[in-house]
Amino acid sequence: MSTESREALARTERLVLRDVRSSDLPVLERMWQDPVMRRYLGGPVSDDVAAERRVGDHTGGLMVTRSSGEIVGWCHLGRYRTGDLELSYVFLPEWWGRGYAREACTTAIGLAFDRFPDAPRLIAVTQEANGRSVRLLEALGMVRVDAFEEFNARQVMYAIGRPVGSIRGVGR
C-alpha cells in the first residue's frame, strides 16, 4: 500500500481527500494570492497574511488530489462564527469544469457529518455574484437560508441538514 493510500481520508473514483502537508504550501499560497481564485474571496491576501498562514494551523484542511497525486483543490471543514459547521473550498482554475469540486465537496460533506457528530447541519457562504459556487452548492443539495452584506458584497449562506437516519453522517 502506498503512502498516499494510507493517508487518504476519503476516496472517490477519481479523487483522494487527504490532510494538508507541508509540501502543499506552494499550492496553498497560490490559492491565497491568485487573483482569479480570490475574485470572490476579497482578492489576493497580502504577503504578510500569506506568511502568517504559512506557519498557521492547517487542521481541518483537506487537499483534493486526483488519484495520480496532482492537486486540484482544497476543502476546509470548520466552525463558522455562528457555531455552525462550515464547508469552504477553492479549486485550481485549470481543473474547473470537470466536476471535481462537486465530487470532492460531496465527499467532504460526508466527512463533515462523521467528524462532527454534534452538527445538525453544514453551511457554506459565498458571494451571490459567484454563480459557479452558487450552482455548486445547489447541486450539492444545499438550500439558501440567508443573505447579507459583508466585505462590500452580497453574501449568501446555504445549508444542508444531517442525512436522516445517519447516526454519524455515515452513508453519504
C-alpha positions, 0 to 999 in steps of 0.5 A, spaced: 500 500 500 502 506 498 503 512 502 498 516 499 493 510 500 494 510 507 493 517 508 487 518 504 481 520 508 476 519 503 476 516 496 472 517 490 473 514 483 477 519 481 479 523 487 483 522 494 481 527 500 487 527 504 490 532 510 494 538 508 502 537 508 507 541 508 509 540 501 502 543 499 504 550 501 506 552 494 499 550 492 496 553 498 499 560 497 497 560 490 490 559 492 491 565 497 494 570 492 491 568 485 487 573 483 482 569 479 481 564 485 480 570 490 475 574 485 470 572 490 474 571 496 476 579 497 482 578 492 489 576 493 491 576 501 497 580 502 504 577 503 504 578 510 497 574 511 500 569 506 506 568 511 502 568 517 498 562 514 504 559 512 506 557 519 498 557 521 494 551 523 492 547 517 487 542 521 481 541 518 484 542 511 483 537 506 487 537 499 483 534 493 488 530 489 486 526 483 488 519 484 495 520 480 497 525 486 496 532 482 492 537 486 486 540 484 483 543 490 482 544 497 476 543 502 476 546 509 471 543 514 470 548 520 466 552 525 463 558 522 462 564 527 455 562 528 457 555 531 455 552 525 459 547 521 462 550 515 464 547 508 469 552 504 473 550 498 477 553 492 479 549 486 485 550 481 482 554 475 485 549 470 481 543 473 474 547 473 469 544 469 470 537 470 466 536 476 471 535 481 469 540 486 462 537 486 465 530 487 470 532 492 465 537 496 460 531 496 465 527 499 467 532 504 460 533 506 460 526 508 466 527 512 463 533 515 457 529 518 462 523 521 467 528 524 462 532 527 457 528 530 454 534 534 452 538 527 445 538 525 447 541 519 453 544 514 453 551 511 457 554 506 457 562 504 459 565 498 458 571 494 451 571 490 455 574 484 459 567 484 454 563 480 459 557 479 459 556 487 452 558 487 450 552 482 455 548 486 452 548 492 445 547 489 447 541 486 450 539 492 443 539 495 444 545 499 438 550 500 439 558 501 437 560 508 440 567 508 443 573 505 447 579 507 452 584 506 459 583 508 466 585 505 462 590 500 458 584 497 452 580 497 453 574 501 449 568 501 449 562 506 446 555 504 445 549 508 444 542 508 441 538 514 444 531 517 442 525 512 436 522 516 437 516 519 445 517 519 447 516 526 454 519 524 453 522 517 455 515 515 452 513 508 453 519 504 
